Amino acid sequence: MSTATIPSVATVANELVALCRAGRNLEAIDRLYATDIVSIEPVGNEAMPAEMKGRDAIRKKNEWWFENYEVHRAEALGPFVGEKQFAVNFDFEVTHKPSGQRSTMSEMALYTVRDGRIVREQFFYHMPGM
């Protein structure tokens, strides 16, 4: 029988931020996300719905993002830790590879943790002109 301790919300939050700051976002998904995670974006479409379920779907969404955007700057402010949740503010400067358009964006991500795993992520965008 395992006596391993379930990581606290703060431990999960700090590990996520450290991995993101190191550009290891996909590793963060593999290490910290529950298999049945739910991800909510403010907008979606047929190809990329606003609500996605499952670690594999979230991994594919992130792979698509890195395939389509060149990241010039990525910053993570936080984490801001609560009882079962934490938030991180992400700021990016990116170039959309297909169009060559360079832009900045800021998003707030709210994560819910259960049993030492991220079970929900929800994003809130702030993009000038959006």
FENBELSUL-V583496 format. One record per backbone hydrogen bond with DSSP energy under -1.0 kcal/mol. NH is the residue of the N-H (numbers start at 1). CO is the residue of the C=O. If there is no record, write none. Layout:
BEGIN
<<NH & CO> <NH & CO>>
END
This chain:
BEGIN
<<12 & 8> <13 & 9> <14 & 10> <15 & 11> <16 & 12> <17 & 13> <18 & 14> <19 & 15> <20 & 16> <21 & 17> <22 & 18> <23 & 20> <24 & 19> <28 & 24> <29 & 25> <30 & 26> <31 & 27> <32 & 28> <33 & 29> <34 & 118> <37 & 34> <38 & 119> <39 & 52> <40 & 121> <41 & 50> <45 & 48> <52 & 39> <54 & 37> <55 & 35> <58 & 54> <59 & 55> <60 & 56> <61 & 57> <62 & 58> <63 & 59> <64 & 60> <65 & 61> <66 & 62> <67 & 63> <68 & 64> <69 & 65> <70 & 95> <72 & 93> <73 & 93> <75 & 91> <77 & 89> <80 & 87> <82 & 85> <86 & 111> <87 & 80> <88 & 109> <89 & 77> <90 & 107> <91 & 75> <92 & 105> <93 & 73> <94 & 103> <95 & 70> <96 & 101> <97 & 68> <100 & 96> <103 & 94> <105 & 92> <106 & 126> <107 & 90> <108 & 124> <109 & 88> <110 & 122> <111 & 86> <112 & 120> <113 & 84> <114 & 117> <117 & 114> <118 & 32> <119 & 112> <120 & 112> <121 & 38> <122 & 110> <123 & 40> <124 & 108> <126 & 106> <130 & 127>>
END
